[in-house]
Amino acid sequence: MPRQRLSFHLNRTVIALALVVTALDALTKAWARHDLARHAVRVLGVVWLRLQYNGGVSFSINQSGPLVTTIATVVVAIVVVVVGVNARRGAPAIGFGLLIGGGLANVVDRLAASPHRVTDFIAVSSFPVFNLADVSITVGFIVLMVAALRGEALLGR
C-alpha cells in the first residue's frame, strides 16, 4: 500500500483575515476601555455599549479559574491555527480566518490584561455582554458548519 504524504499549504487568506480581525478587535476594546469606563451608551432599543470584563469563557463560564481558562484557550487556539492555516479557498478560508482571528484576539486581550480577563462591551437585552472577537468566532463557526453541511472539504488544496 503506497504511503500518502500529508500536504500542507499556508492559506494567506486565513492569515490576513485573522490579522485584520485581531487588529479591529484590539482597537474596539481599547476604545471601549477608554470611552465606556464611566458610563454605558444606548445605541438602539435593547442594544447598549457597556464595559464589562470576563474572566471566564463564553457566557462568563468558569469565572473562578482564569488561569485554567487562559491555558485551555491558548491550547484550543493553537490547534485551530494549525488546522485552519491549511483551509481550502472560499468559505472554509473565511470561516477559519474569522475563527482564528477572534480566538487570537481574545487570547491576546486576556494575556495582556492583569488580572487575565477579556474586555466585553456589546450588550443586547439580557444576553451576555460580548465583543467583536466573539462575533467573529460565532460567524466563523457558522460559516464552517454551513460549508461542512453543504459537503465542502474544509482542508487541503
Secondary structure, 3 states (H helix, E strand, C coil): CCCCCCCCCCCHHHHHHHHHHHHHHHHHHHHHHHHCCCCCEEEECCEEEEEEEECCCHHHCCCCCHHHHHHHHHHHHHHHHHHHCCECCCHHHHHHHHHHHHHHHHHHHHHHCCCCCEEEEEEECCCCCECHHHHHHHHHHHHHHHHHHCCCCCECC
